[in-house]
Amino acid sequence: MAQTLDLGDGKTQKIFERIKVEFPPEHCPPMRLSGPVGKITSNLYSYASMNGVLDAVEKDFHLVEKDLIGTKEWLNSNGWTTTQKLEMVNKFMSKAGSLTPFTKELLPYFVEQKMLKHLPEIKDLFFKLVKEKRGEIDVFVTSADPLDAATLKQLEGLIIKQIGSSAASKVNFHTDVDKDLVAGLRIRYKSTLIDNTVTRKVSATKDTWAKAYQEAMAL
């Protein structure tokens, strides 16, 4: 069964998504992805899982992210011919060296099927699936000042407790300091946003508002 994928250039390309293939439950993605690119990524996950190369393909995609996507050649490749894009991909694979046979077949296929432009999204969705399988959660924390390891460890325990230990085994923190904040934390993970920050956009000194915030939190 074929899926017509809009490539965004006024043309379409038949993409065989193998929707009718039934994968064993243990090789199915841990979460459902929507849209044509999501379905393609889900199938890639299942095929990689069945071949026992999930972790290896994840490493491959990290190399793709580092040494292919975002390079000068990649940024200039819009409008290139299929031959030129194949040369770019082959050059990357030759330098990478340690790529799995799975990925070495996959990248030229993306070029031939005019899917290379979707590689950044596919790569990100693949990362999302393997992290979900391992029970990893990306948590984005914004604070007025840098957070120490003890504070992050405490936050990790609270987040895992809230989500449930069966659904989360590791928290990957992505921290950011916002100088417009006086105190408090802004925490985002999955579809949850916790914002108890106090901004500096008030007519008072930082120390005064920080003290008021700490007193309010102690109540």
C-alpha positions as CSV (number, residue, x, y, z in Angstrom):
1,M,0.0,0.0,0.0
2,A,1.4,3.4,-0.9
3,Q,1.1,6.7,0.8
4,T,1.2,10.0,-1.2
5,L,3.6,12.3,0.6
6,D,3.5,16.0,-0.1
7,L,7.1,17.1,-0.5
8,G,6.2,20.8,-0.3
9,D,7.3,21.6,-3.8
10,G,4.1,21.1,-5.7
11,K,4.9,17.5,-6.5
12,T,4.2,14.2,-4.8
13,Q,6.1,11.0,-4.3
14,K,4.7,7.5,-3.7
15,I,6.1,6.3,-0.5
16,F,5.6,2.6,0.4
17,E,4.8,2.6,4.1
18,R,4.0,-1.1,4.5
19,I,1.0,-0.2,6.6
20,K,-0.3,-3.7,6.3
21,V,2.8,-5.3,7.9
22,E,2.1,-6.7,11.3
23,F,5.1,-6.3,13.6
24,P,5.5,-8.5,16.7
25,P,4.4,-6.5,19.8
26,E,7.9,-6.4,21.3
27,H,9.1,-4.6,18.2
28,C,6.4,-2.0,17.9
29,P,7.1,1.6,18.8
30,P,6.4,2.6,22.5
31,M,4.1,5.4,21.3
32,R,2.0,6.3,18.3
33,L,3.3,8.9,15.8
34,S,1.0,10.7,13.5
35,G,1.3,11.8,9.8
36,P,3.2,10.2,6.9
37,V,6.7,11.0,8.4
38,G,5.6,9.6,11.8
39,K,4.5,6.4,10.1
40,I,7.7,6.0,8.2
41,T,9.7,6.6,11.4
42,S,7.6,4.1,13.3
43,N,8.4,1.5,10.6
44,L,12.1,2.3,10.7
45,Y,12.0,1.8,14.5
46,S,10.3,-1.6,14.1
47,Y,12.6,-2.8,11.4
48,A,15.7,-1.7,13.4
49,S,14.3,-3.4,16.5
50,M,13.6,-6.7,14.6
51,N,17.2,-6.6,13.3
52,G,18.6,-5.9,16.8
53,V,20.2,-2.6,15.8
54,L,18.0,0.0,17.6
55,D,20.9,1.4,19.7
56,A,23.3,1.2,16.8
57,V,20.9,3.1,14.5
58,E,20.4,5.7,17.3
59,K,24.2,6.2,17.3
60,D,24.2,6.5,13.5
61,F,21.5,9.2,13.7
62,H,23.7,11.1,16.2
63,L,26.4,11.1,13.6
64,V,24.0,12.2,10.9
65,E,22.9,15.1,13.2
66,K,26.5,16.1,13.8
67,D,28.3,15.5,10.5
68,L,25.6,15.7,7.8
69,I,22.6,17.8,8.8
70,G,23.6,21.4,9.2
71,T,26.8,21.2,7.2
72,K,27.5,23.6,4.5
73,E,26.8,21.0,1.8
74,W,23.5,20.1,3.4
75,L,22.4,23.8,3.7
76,N,23.3,24.3,0.0
77,S,21.7,21.0,-1.2
78,N,18.2,22.4,-1.8
79,G,17.7,22.2,-5.5
80,W,20.5,19.8,-6.1
81,T,20.0,16.8,-8.4
82,T,19.6,13.3,-7.1
83,T,23.1,12.5,-8.2
84,Q,24.6,15.4,-6.3
85,K,22.7,14.5,-3.1
86,L,23.8,10.9,-3.5
87,E,27.4,12.1,-3.7
88,M,26.9,14.2,-0.5
89,V,25.5,11.2,1.3
90,N,28.2,8.8,0.1
91,K,30.8,11.3,1.2
92,F,29.3,11.4,4.7
93,M,29.1,7.6,4.9
94,S,32.6,7.2,3.8
95,K,33.9,9.6,6.5
96,A,31.6,8.1,9.2
97,G,33.0,4.6,8.6
98,S,31.2,2.9,11.6
99,L,27.6,3.2,10.3
100,T,25.5,0.1,10.4
101,P,24.5,-1.6,7.1
102,F,20.9,-0.7,8.0
103,T,21.7,3.0,7.9
104,K,24.0,2.7,4.8
105,E,21.0,1.3,2.9
106,L,18.6,3.8,4.4
107,L,20.3,7.1,3.5
108,P,20.6,6.4,-0.3
109,Y,17.0,5.2,-0.2
110,F,15.9,8.5,1.2
111,V,17.7,10.3,-1.6
112,E,16.2,8.1,-4.3
113,Q,12.7,8.5,-2.9
114,K,13.1,12.3,-2.5
115,M,12.7,12.0,1.3
116,L,16.1,13.5,2.3
117,K,14.5,16.8,3.3
118,H,12.5,14.9,5.9
119,L,15.6,13.4,7.5
120,P,15.9,16.0,10.3
121,E,12.3,15.3,11.5
122,I,12.7,11.5,11.1
123,K,15.9,11.6,13.1
124,D,14.2,13.6,15.9
125,L,11.2,11.3,16.0
126,F,13.5,8.3,16.1
127,F,15.3,9.7,19.1
128,K,11.9,10.3,20.8
129,L,10.9,6.7,20.3
130,V,14.1,5.1,21.7
131,K,14.0,7.5,24.7
132,E,10.4,6.5,25.3
133,K,11.4,2.9,25.2
134,R,14.1,3.4,27.8
135,G,11.8,5.5,30.0
136,E,13.9,8.6,29.5
137,I,12.2,12.0,29.8
138,D,13.6,15.3,28.5
139,V,12.9,18.1,31.0
140,F,13.5,21.7,30.2
141,V,14.1,23.9,33.2
142,T,14.5,27.7,33.2
143,S,15.7,29.5,36.3
144,A,17.0,32.8,37.5
145,D,20.4,31.3,38.5
146,P,22.3,28.1,37.5
147,L,21.0,25.1,39.4
148,D,23.3,22.8,41.3
149,A,23.4,19.0,41.0
150,A,21.6,18.5,44.3
151,T,18.7,20.6,43.2
152,L,18.4,18.8,39.8
153,K,18.6,15.4,41.7
154,Q,15.7,16.6,43.9
155,L,13.7,17.7,40.8
156,E,14.4,14.3,39.1
157,G,12.9,12.5,42.1
158,L,9.8,14.7,42.2
159,I,9.2,14.3,38.4
160,I,9.6,10.6,38.4
161,K,7.3,10.3,41.4
162,Q,4.7,12.4,39.7
163,I,4.8,10.5,36.4
164,G,5.3,7.1,38.0
165,S,8.4,5.0,38.3
166,S,7.1,2.5,35.8
167,A,6.9,5.2,33.1
168,A,10.1,7.0,33.8
169,S,13.5,5.7,34.8
170,K,15.8,8.6,33.8
171,V,15.4,12.4,33.4
172,N,17.5,14.3,30.9
173,F,17.7,17.9,32.1
174,H,18.1,20.8,29.6
175,T,18.7,23.9,31.8
176,D,18.6,27.6,30.9
177,V,19.2,30.8,32.9
178,D,16.8,33.7,32.2
179,K,18.1,36.9,33.7
180,D,14.6,38.4,33.5
181,L,13.6,36.1,36.3
182,V,13.9,37.1,40.0
183,A,13.2,33.6,41.4
184,G,11.3,30.4,40.9
185,L,11.5,27.7,38.2
186,R,9.8,27.1,34.9
187,I,9.6,23.3,34.2
188,R,8.4,21.7,31.0
189,Y,8.2,18.0,30.2
190,K,6.0,16.2,27.7
191,S,2.7,18.2,27.8
192,T,3.2,19.5,31.3
193,L,4.3,23.1,32.1
194,I,4.9,24.2,35.7
195,D,5.7,27.9,36.0
196,N,6.1,29.5,39.4
197,T,8.6,32.2,38.4
198,V,8.7,35.8,39.4
199,T,9.8,38.1,36.6
200,R,11.9,41.2,36.9
201,K,9.3,43.2,35.1
202,V,8.1,44.8,38.4
203,S,8.9,48.0,40.1
204,A,10.9,46.5,43.0
205,T,14.4,45.3,43.7
206,K,15.5,41.8,43.0
207,D,16.2,41.1,46.7
208,T,12.9,42.3,47.8
209,W,10.9,40.2,45.4
210,A,13.2,37.2,46.0
211,K,12.5,37.4,49.7
212,A,8.8,37.8,49.1
213,Y,8.8,34.8,46.8
214,Q,10.6,32.6,49.4
215,E,8.2,33.6,52.1
216,A,5.2,32.8,49.9
217,M,6.6,29.4,49.0
218,A,7.1,28.6,52.7
219,L,3.4,29.1,53.5
